Amino acid sequence: MTEAQTIAAILANCRTVAVVGLSPKLHRDSFDVARAMQAQGWRIIPINPNATNILGESAYPSLVDAARHERIELVNVFRNSAEVLPVAQEAVAIGAKGLWLQLGIENTQAAQLATGAGLWVVQNRCLKVEWARR
């Protein structure tokens, strides 16, 4: 599957997205992207161990904790590239459909792990920008 096909599959099949590293700070990219996707009808599930509520949604300390309460289709990552592998492992463990690494974030090992488990994987792309392009 090409990157364009992977992006199209995610945008066509996912509407509930856990945002790992979602900040409650209005000026942060993670907040801007999540707010924009929420405005387009996407369900946002904040993953931030230091928050209780972001964008009107309950925040969870980890994907595993969130998955006990929510069905997560896509995992959108706003973390340093070096911190992505454990997130990918959690995404696989909870049965997510896709793993999306935002602009500037790439991790070959995490991508291979997730792809090998059958997840759609996008790296170094902005979900908000790709949604607007579709």
C-alpha positions, 0 to 999 in steps of 0.5 A: 500500500502506498502512503497516499493509499494508507492516508486515504484508508485512515481518513475513510475508516477512522473517526475516534482518535487518541492523541498522545501528547495532547496539550491543554495549552492553546498555542501548542500544535497538538491542541490546534490539530485536535481541536480542528479534527474535533470540529470536523466531527472526530472524537478526540481522546486525550492521552496526557498523564498530567491532565484530567480534561482537554477539549471537553474530553476526559484525559487518560494517562496512557492508551491502555488506560483509555482503551478500558473506556473507549474504542480507539481507532487511530493513535495520533502521536505528538511525542519525540521520535525516540519516544514512539516505540512504546506508543506503537506497542500500546497501539498494537496491544489495544487493537487500534487500526492505525498509527499516525506520527505527526510532522517531524516524527519518524521511527522506523522500528515503531512503524515496522512493529505497527505495520507488522501487526496490521496497523496502517502507519503514517509518519511525518505528516499532519492529520489536520493538513491531510484531512483538509487535502482529501 
